[in-house]
């Protein structure tokens, strides 16, 4: 990472160490996969074999065997995981957070590696996510919140700005930011979707793992 991408006052040595850890982890993973591939029997034939890229978000992708495939896994991150949560509609957000924390534990992320930042509402989520991402201490960020439609246009402005702002935070920092913000019409709809916290965690971890592999591949070449 260049000096331009660092947070003011950030320790360059710490940044270098965490990036080297990402590369080493990805190389180890790649090495184990190569070992497994070498044990497979040669299927022969002129046509490339198809590999299935399993996407938890829905659907599978058939990728020819002669095309490089980079695919992340929802597993423990080499660095910490940042979670930014909205206090507004706290009863719903608490359920999203519980779901997210349970999924992180299941993925092997230790509790001491998780940081939760609370902000007033969904409108402030992008700023919180950006601040966490710029520290370069987290492999990925998970944003959790709930916006329920009311009688005015307030819903449209808040929901739209939260979505675009979180995307901007990811694009500007290069740190994956998962969208775990419920945008619903009723409280009942929100309560039925409380497991979206876990889904956002899986997305964030998968993207973090994918970026780690990409950095290792780029450095190797």
Backbone bond lengths (Angstrom), bond angles and torsions (degrees), N, CA, C in turn:
res aa  C-N    CA-C-N  psi(-1)  N-CA   C-N-CA  omega(-1)  CA-C   N-CA-C  phi
1 X - - - 1.461 - - 1.508 109.30 -
2 X 1.312 118.56 137.64 1.447 123.30 -177.88 1.511 110.29 -77.62
3 X 1.360 114.32 163.08 1.457 119.38 178.53 1.513 111.57 -61.41
4 X 1.333 116.74 -30.25 1.456 121.38 -178.40 1.518 111.61 -61.99
5 X 1.328 117.58 -29.84 1.450 120.61 -176.17 1.510 114.17 -88.51
6 X 1.333 118.28 5.52 1.451 119.94 -178.09 1.512 111.21 -88.68
7 X 1.316 115.06 156.64 1.454 122.40 175.86 1.518 108.47 -81.19
8 X 1.338 118.52 137.40 1.470 120.58 -177.71 1.520 111.99 -50.90
9 X 1.346 116.27 128.86 1.454 121.15 179.59 1.503 113.76 83.14
10 X 1.343 117.75 2.94 1.460 121.02 -176.59 1.513 110.78 -73.10
11 X 1.318 116.17 142.82 1.467 122.61 179.30 1.513 109.33 -75.33
12 X 1.335 117.42 113.34 1.466 120.70 -177.85 1.517 111.54 -63.27
13 X 1.332 116.95 -34.32 1.459 119.32 -179.19 1.518 110.86 -63.52
14 X 1.340 116.30 -40.33 1.467 119.82 178.53 1.519 110.47 -63.17
15 X 1.342 116.50 -42.50 1.460 120.69 179.66 1.512 110.74 -60.92
16 X 1.331 116.93 -46.42 1.461 120.91 -179.76 1.519 111.11 -61.29
17 X 1.341 116.12 -40.39 1.465 119.81 -177.95 1.525 111.56 -64.97
18 X 1.336 117.03 -42.88 1.458 118.79 -177.80 1.515 110.85 -69.73
19 X 1.345 117.32 -34.46 1.466 119.51 178.37 1.527 110.30 -69.06
20 X 1.356 117.16 -39.56 1.459 119.69 177.37 1.518 110.43 -63.95
21 X 1.334 117.16 -36.06 1.475 120.31 178.29 1.515 110.50 -64.43
22 X 1.341 117.10 -40.32 1.462 121.12 177.16 1.517 110.90 -59.68
23 X 1.335 116.15 -45.78 1.465 120.79 -178.10 1.517 110.90 -64.54
24 X 1.347 116.43 -44.47 1.460 120.00 -179.25 1.515 111.30 -62.03
25 X 1.343 116.31 -41.37 1.469 120.27 -179.66 1.521 110.71 -63.02
26 X 1.323 116.24 -44.66 1.466 120.10 -179.11 1.519 111.48 -65.86
27 X 1.352 116.71 -38.19 1.469 119.73 179.38 1.526 111.02 -65.61
28 X 1.350 116.00 -40.14 1.467 119.45 177.43 1.512 110.93 -61.15
29 X 1.349 115.54 -42.97 1.463 120.56 179.42 1.513 111.00 -63.32
30 X 1.349 115.15 -42.52 1.466 119.57 -179.14 1.519 110.79 -65.73
31 X 1.352 115.75 -37.84 1.460 119.20 -179.98 1.511 112.46 -64.58
32 X 1.350 116.37 -40.26 1.457 119.56 179.99 1.514 111.24 -67.30
33 X 1.358 116.37 -35.71 1.457 119.98 178.33 1.522 110.85 -67.07
34 X 1.366 116.69 -38.82 1.459 120.07 178.58 1.513 110.88 -63.00
35 X 1.348 116.43 -37.84 1.452 120.27 179.77 1.511 111.15 -64.88
36 X 1.346 115.58 -40.25 1.460 119.58 179.43 1.521 110.50 -67.03
37 X 1.348 116.74 -39.81 1.455 120.36 -178.94 1.519 111.68 -64.04
38 X 1.347 117.13 -33.50 1.452 120.08 -176.94 1.517 112.17 -68.63
39 X 1.343 115.73 -21.87 1.458 119.45 179.92 1.514 112.31 -83.46
40 X 1.335 117.13 -13.46 1.456 120.13 -179.14 1.521 110.35 -72.22
41 X 1.336 116.12 146.52 1.441 120.47 178.27 1.518 110.33 -76.33
42 X 1.329 116.90 148.25 1.453 121.97 177.86 1.517 108.73 -73.22
43 X 1.320 116.26 119.99 1.461 119.49 -176.85 1.518 111.65 -79.59
44 X 1.357 116.78 -18.43 1.463 119.18 177.68 1.513 111.31 72.57
45 X 1.356 115.88 -176.50 1.460 119.91 179.09 1.513 111.26 89.61
46 X 1.322 115.58 157.33 1.455 121.31 -178.04 1.519 112.86 -85.77
47 X 1.315 117.38 -27.84 1.452 120.33 -175.99 1.524 110.49 -80.64
48 X 1.328 117.18 136.23 1.467 120.12 178.98 1.518 111.00 -65.37
49 X 1.318 115.29 142.54 1.453 120.58 177.16 1.527 108.88 -74.71
50 X 1.322 115.68 152.35 1.456 121.11 179.02 1.517 110.30 -98.66
51 X 1.319 116.20 132.76 1.453 121.39 172.85 1.517 108.66 -103.67
52 X 1.294 116.36 145.36 1.457 120.28 -178.49 1.519 109.03 -98.82
53 X 1.320 115.98 118.80 1.453 121.65 174.25 1.522 107.17 -91.69
54 X 1.321 116.14 107.33 1.460 120.99 -174.73 1.527 110.01 -83.45
55 X 1.310 116.15 119.50 1.459 121.32 -178.99 1.521 109.49 -109.20
56 X 1.352 116.62 118.91 1.466 119.27 -177.80 1.526 111.75 -66.85
57 X 1.331 116.92 -21.67 1.459 119.51 -177.08 1.523 112.31 -75.78
58 X 1.318 117.14 -7.48 1.458 119.46 176.21 1.508 112.15 128.21
59 X 1.337 116.40 119.17 1.457 120.49 176.87 1.517 112.67 93.41
60 X 1.327 115.44 159.65 1.449 122.37 178.55 1.517 109.06 -123.05
61 X 1.331 115.81 150.55 1.450 121.49 178.56 1.525 109.27 -113.11
62 X 1.324 117.25 129.77 1.458 121.99 176.26 1.521 108.55 -92.96
63 X 1.325 116.44 113.36 1.457 121.97 -176.64 1.524 109.29 -111.92
64 X 1.342 119.38 124.82 1.470 121.42 179.21 1.518 111.28 -56.11
65 X 1.322 116.05 146.76 1.456 122.09 -175.45 1.519 112.54 -67.94
66 X 1.334 118.10 -21.73 1.457 120.13 -178.82 1.520 112.66 -93.42
67 X 1.332 116.76 15.03 1.456 122.54 176.77 1.527 108.01 -116.23
68 X 1.340 116.45 132.67 1.462 119.98 178.69 1.527 109.69 -61.81
69 X 1.337 115.76 132.50 1.459 121.49 179.75 1.516 109.84 -119.89
70 X 1.302 116.38 121.93 1.452 122.27 171.79 1.522 107.75 -109.12
71 X 1.306 116.00 123.60 1.470 120.35 -178.38 1.516 109.35 -144.99
72 X 1.309 116.01 128.45 1.451 120.29 -179.34 1.516 112.54 -85.97
73 X 1.328 114.58 162.79 1.454 121.77 176.05 1.521 108.95 -123.07
74 X 1.300 116.51 146.88 1.468 121.83 178.81 1.520 109.07 -81.13
75 X 1.326 115.06 78.60 1.458 120.31 -178.58 1.519 109.67 -129.91
76 X 1.340 115.44 172.02 1.450 120.84 -176.14 1.514 112.90 -52.69
77 X 1.335 116.63 134.90 1.457 121.55 -178.38 1.521 110.52 -80.65
78 X 1.356 115.52 151.32 1.461 120.17 179.68 1.521 111.26 -69.71
79 X 1.324 116.56 -28.94 1.457 121.18 174.05 1.525 107.97 -111.34
80 X 1.315 116.77 -165.05 1.447 119.74 -178.65 1.520 112.44 -79.17
81 X 1.324 114.90 176.78 1.463 122.76 175.39 1.521 107.73 -122.95
82 X 1.319 116.00 126.88 1.460 120.63 177.78 1.515 110.80 -98.64
83 X 1.319 116.90 136.33 1.465 121.97 177.32 1.521 108.02 -122.88
84 X 1.321 117.08 121.26 1.460 120.80 175.69 1.524 107.54 -107.28
85 X 1.330 116.29 126.42 1.463 121.33 -173.66 1.525 110.62 -124.43
86 X 1.310 114.64 146.85 1.464 121.57 177.25 1.532 109.73 -92.56
87 X 1.346 116.67 134.37 1.467 119.62 177.52 1.524 111.72 -78.52
88 X 1.328 117.68 -21.12 1.462 120.82 -179.68 1.534 108.78 -68.59
89 X 1.338 116.83 138.88 1.470 121.98 -171.90 1.526 109.67 56.73
90 X 1.331 114.50 45.34 1.463 121.91 -173.86 1.517 115.04 -57.20
91 X 1.319 117.38 -32.39 1.472 119.19 -178.82 1.522 110.90 -62.76
92 X 1.321 116.86 -39.24 1.460 121.24 178.27 1.527 110.43 -74.72
93 X 1.341 115.47 -43.52 1.462 119.90 -177.69 1.528 110.84 -63.66
94 X 1.316 118.26 -34.00 1.462 120.68 176.76 1.528 111.10 -59.41
95 X 1.321 116.65 -37.69 1.469 120.35 178.45 1.527 110.71 -70.29
96 X 1.332 116.20 -38.80 1.466 119.75 175.90 1.526 110.40 -61.61
97 X 1.334 116.00 -42.71 1.454 120.79 -178.95 1.522 111.39 -65.69
98 X 1.333 116.73 -42.88 1.464 120.12 178.12 1.527 110.85 -60.55
99 X 1.324 116.04 -41.23 1.461 121.25 178.24 1.527 110.87 -63.84
100 X 1.335 116.39 -41.63 1.459 121.12 -179.85 1.526 111.70 -66.09
101 X 1.320 117.27 -44.50 1.458 121.21 -179.11 1.525 111.37 -64.91
102 X 1.332 116.35 -38.86 1.464 119.90 177.85 1.522 110.77 -63.74
103 X 1.326 117.12 -39.68 1.467 121.06 179.53 1.525 111.00 -68.55
104 X 1.314 117.86 -38.69 1.463 121.02 176.67 1.522 111.20 -61.98
105 X 1.321 115.97 -42.77 1.467 120.14 177.62 1.523 110.68 -62.38
106 X 1.326 116.02 -42.35 1.464 120.79 178.83 1.525 111.59 -63.45
107 X 1.339 116.87 -31.88 1.463 121.32 -179.12 1.524 112.34 -83.19
108 X 1.324 117.35 -3.28 1.460 120.20 177.48 1.512 114.88 92.61
109 X 1.342 117.31 16.43 1.462 120.60 177.78 1.531 108.21 -90.50
110 X 1.335 116.21 120.59 1.458 120.77 -178.26 1.524 111.00 -68.87
111 X 1.323 116.52 148.40 1.461 120.65 -178.63 1.535 111.63 -59.40
112 X 1.347 116.64 -36.23 1.461 118.70 -178.64 1.533 112.78 -69.84
113 X 1.343 116.53 -11.06 1.468 120.70 177.86 1.527 111.81 -93.09
114 X 1.336 116.84 1.72 1.463 121.81 -177.09 1.528 110.09 -108.22
115 X 1.317 116.19 131.90 1.468 122.07 175.58 1.521 108.78 -119.90
116 X 1.326 117.07 129.42 1.461 122.26 177.99 1.522 108.85 -109.48
117 X 1.322 116.42 124.43 1.463 121.94 176.58 1.530 108.46 -111.52
118 X 1.310 117.54 123.46 1.465 121.85 179.46 1.521 110.10 -98.05
119 X 1.331 116.44 132.60 1.467 122.38 177.18 1.533 108.59 -124.41
120 X 1.337 118.42 161.92 1.470 119.72 -174.78 1.524 115.06 -58.42
121 X 1.334 117.86 -47.24 1.462 119.90 -175.76 1.508 112.19 -150.76
122 X 1.332 115.49 -176.97 1.469 120.74 -177.75 1.524 111.90 -64.72
123 X 1.332 117.19 -29.59 1.460 121.00 -179.46 1.527 111.35 -64.01
124 X 1.345 116.72 -28.60 1.459 121.51 -178.95 1.528 113.41 -89.50
125 X 1.323 117.47 -6.13 1.471 120.59 -178.82 1.531 112.77 -58.00
126 X 1.339 120.15 -45.01 1.474 119.49 -179.04 1.527 113.07 -59.08
127 X 1.329 117.11 -41.25 1.455 119.84 -179.73 1.524 110.72 -65.34
128 X 1.326 116.20 -41.12 1.461 119.83 177.22 1.521 111.78 -63.94
129 X 1.329 116.04 -42.64 1.468 120.32 179.32 1.515 111.02 -63.59
130 X 1.342 116.72 -41.65 1.454 121.41 178.97 1.529 110.89 -62.07
131 X 1.328 116.68 -43.97 1.461 121.02 -179.48 1.526 111.10 -62.45
132 X 1.332 117.28 -44.21 1.456 120.68 178.64 1.524 111.13 -64.12
133 X 1.329 116.34 -44.36 1.464 120.47 -177.45 1.519 111.51 -64.00
134 X 1.325 117.70 -37.67 1.461 120.70 -176.23 1.523 113.70 -71.61
135 X 1.317 117.40 -14.60 1.463 118.77 175.47 1.525 111.32 -71.00
136 X 1.345 117.17 -19.94 1.473 122.78 -177.69 1.531 111.63 61.07
137 X 1.300 116.79 23.18 1.468 120.57 177.67 1.531 111.65 -98.24
138 X 1.342 116.97 -4.94 1.460 120.31 -173.75 1.527 110.63 -125.58
139 X 1.326 115.27 137.86 1.463 120.47 177.50 1.521 111.08 -71.49
140 X 1.330 116.34 -28.90 1.461 120.86 -178.48 1.520 109.43 -160.30
141 X 1.320 114.53 162.77 1.464 121.78 -179.72 1.530 108.32 -124.89
142 X 1.324 115.92 139.56 1.466 121.75 176.10 1.525 107.92 -117.47
143 X 1.319 116.82 124.36 1.467 121.76 179.14 1.524 109.74 -104.50
144 X 1.330 116.67 125.29 1.463 121.64 -177.47 1.529 110.12 -124.45
145 X 1.313 115.72 132.94 1.454 120.54 178.24 1.516 110.64 -169.16
146 X 1.320 115.64 178.38 1.460 120.24 -179.92 1.524 109.35 -148.43
147 X 1.325 115.71 124.62 1.462 122.00 176.75 1.530 107.50 -120.75
148 X 1.330 116.15 121.42 1.459 121.67 -177.50 1.533 109.28 -110.51
149 X 1.308 116.00 130.60 1.470 120.96 -175.95 1.537 110.97 -62.42
150 X 1.310 115.02 137.05 1.464 120.90 177.67 1.523 110.69 -117.56
151 X 1.313 115.45 -153.65 1.461 120.17 -176.53 1.531 112.79 -90.59
152 X 1.319 117.47 -7.37 1.460 120.44 -178.37 1.529 110.31 -116.76
153 X 1.331 115.78 -179.56 1.470 121.19 -179.83 1.524 112.40 -80.81
154 X 1.316 117.56 3.15 1.465 122.08 -178.89 1.529 111.13 -53.66
155 X 1.318 116.71 -41.74 1.466 122.16 -179.27 1.528 111.60 -55.21
156 X 1.330 115.97 -48.15 1.467 120.41 -175.70 1.522 112.21 -63.19
157 X 1.326 116.40 -41.07 1.459 119.81 -179.37 1.529 110.96 -67.98
158 X 1.321 117.09 -46.39 1.466 120.62 -176.68 1.531 110.83 -67.31
159 X 1.334 117.05 -47.97 1.463 120.54 -178.25 1.529 111.03 -62.76
160 X 1.321 116.17 -44.15 1.456 119.71 -178.56 1.515 112.68 -65.97
161 X 1.333 116.75 -43.81 1.459 120.14 -179.37 1.523 111.54 -68.86
162 X 1.328 117.34 -34.63 1.466 120.10 177.12 1.524 110.45 -63.10
163 X 1.323 116.35 -44.30 1.466 120.53 -178.81 1.524 111.79 -65.44
164 X 1.336 116.57 -49.41 1.463 119.45 -178.10 1.522 111.38 -68.85
165 X 1.321 117.02 -35.31 1.467 120.23 179.62 1.518 112.25 -67.74
166 X 1.316 117.78 -39.74 1.465 120.75 178.63 1.524 110.64 -67.45
167 X 1.323 116.66 -37.86 1.458 119.34 175.91 1.532 110.70 -63.84
168 X 1.313 116.48 -40.85 1.457 120.96 179.27 1.527 110.98 -63.51
169 X 1.332 116.87 -39.60 1.465 120.59 178.37 1.524 110.76 -59.45
170 X 1.325 116.64 -41.32 1.463 120.58 178.96 1.527 111.15 -69.12
171 X 1.324 117.01 -43.70 1.460 120.99 -177.60 1.529 111.78 -66.15
172 X 1.311 117.46 -38.41 1.461 120.29 -176.50 1.525 112.50 -77.00
173 X 1.320 118.14 -29.48 1.468 120.48 -176.38 1.517 113.17 -102.02
174 X 1.331 117.67 -21.33 1.458 120.19 -175.49 1.517 113.11 77.65
175 X 1.325 116.89 7.29 1.467 121.90 177.94 1.524 108.29 -99.17
176 X 1.335 118.73 126.75 1.465 120.08 -179.56 1.534 112.41 -57.90
177 X 1.314 115.93 131.67 1.465 121.96 176.90 1.525 107.66 -123.47
178 X 1.320 117.34 115.01 1.463 121.68 -177.58 1.524 110.58 -90.44
179 X 1.330 115.50 137.27 1.463 122.41 -177.49 1.527 109.83 -90.37
180 X 1.322 115.88 103.31 1.455 121.13 177.72 1.513 111.08 -115.79
181 X 1.322 116.36 39.97 1.462 121.97 -178.46 1.525 109.59 -102.24
182 X 1.315 116.50 120.84 1.463 121.02 177.62 1.519 109.78 -78.87
183 X 1.307 117.46 130.81 1.467 122.72 175.11 1.527 106.68 -123.19
184 X 1.313 116.42 97.37 1.463 121.48 -168.92 1.529 111.18 -129.64
185 X 1.319 114.82 170.21 1.467 121.04 179.36 1.525 112.76 -91.49
186 X 1.340 116.65 -29.46 1.465 119.95 -175.04 1.528 110.68 -138.60
187 X 1.336 114.55 162.26 1.464 120.43 176.25 1.521 110.24 -62.90
188 X 1.329 117.08 -38.28 1.464 121.25 179.96 1.531 110.92 -59.74
189 X 1.317 116.90 -41.50 1.471 120.40 177.70 1.526 110.56 -63.21
190 X 1.328 116.61 -39.10 1.464 120.79 179.75 1.523 111.07 -65.49
191 X 1.336 116.62 -45.19 1.458 120.11 -179.25 1.523 111.77 -63.36
192 X 1.331 116.93 -32.48 1.466 120.60 179.33 1.521 112.32 -72.91
193 X 1.327 116.60 -12.25 1.468 120.91 -177.05 1.522 112.43 -116.06
194 X 1.312 117.29 23.60 1.464 121.33 -177.85 1.518 112.57 -64.35
195 X 1.335 118.05 -21.04 1.469 120.30 179.46 1.527 112.29 -77.93
196 X 1.320 117.63 0.18 1.459 120.65 178.07 1.526 111.60 -65.74
197 X 1.324 116.49 -17.99 1.460 119.49 175.04 1.515 110.86 -63.08
198 X 1.324 116.35 -42.89 1.467 121.06 178.39 1.516 110.74 -66.28
199 X 1.316 116.64 -38.86 1.467 120.50 179.54 1.524 111.16 -63.44
200 X 1.332 115.89 -40.41 1.463 120.07 178.79 1.525 110.75 -64.91
201 X 1.316 117.26 -38.09 1.461 121.15 177.64 1.526 110.90 -63.13
202 X 1.316 117.22 -45.14 1.469 120.00 179.82 1.530 110.78 -61.33
203 X 1.319 116.08 -40.41 1.460 120.05 177.96 1.520 111.04 -63.01
204 X 1.325 117.03 -46.03 1.461 121.45 -178.42 1.526 111.53 -62.96
205 X 1.331 117.26 -45.82 1.460 120.92 -179.10 1.524 111.51 -65.86
206 X 1.326 116.52 -38.65 1.464 120.22 178.77 1.526 110.73 -63.39
207 X 1.313 116.81 -44.38 1.454 120.20 179.64 1.528 111.26 -67.04
208 X 1.334 117.58 -38.25 1.461 120.70 178.23 1.525 110.42 -63.07
209 X 1.320 117.15 -42.37 1.462 121.35 178.76 1.525 110.62 -66.21
210 X 1.324 116.36 -39.87 1.458 121.27 178.80 1.528 110.94 -62.65
211 X 1.327 117.48 -44.31 1.465 121.05 179.48 1.524 111.09 -65.32
212 X 1.332 116.23 -36.73 1.456 120.37 177.90 1.525 110.60 -62.34
213 X 1.342 116.68 -43.71 1.462 119.85 177.68 1.523 111.22 -64.77
214 X 1.321 116.80 -38.95 1.461 120.87 -179.19 1.522 111.29 -63.80
215 X 1.323 116.91 -41.63 1.464 119.87 178.71 1.520 110.88 -64.59
216 X 1.329 116.35 -40.83 1.458 119.84 179.66 1.522 110.89 -65.65
217 X 1.320 117.03 -40.97 1.460 121.57 179.78 1.526 110.80 -64.95
218 X 1.339 115.77 -42.86 1.460 119.69 -179.27 1.524 111.19 -65.55
219 X 1.325 117.37 -38.38 1.458 120.61 -179.64 1.533 110.81 -69.65
220 X 1.329 115.56 -37.42 1.458 119.40 179.80 1.527 112.33 -63.68
221 X 1.334 116.09 -32.91 1.456 121.02 -177.93 1.535 110.83 -84.84
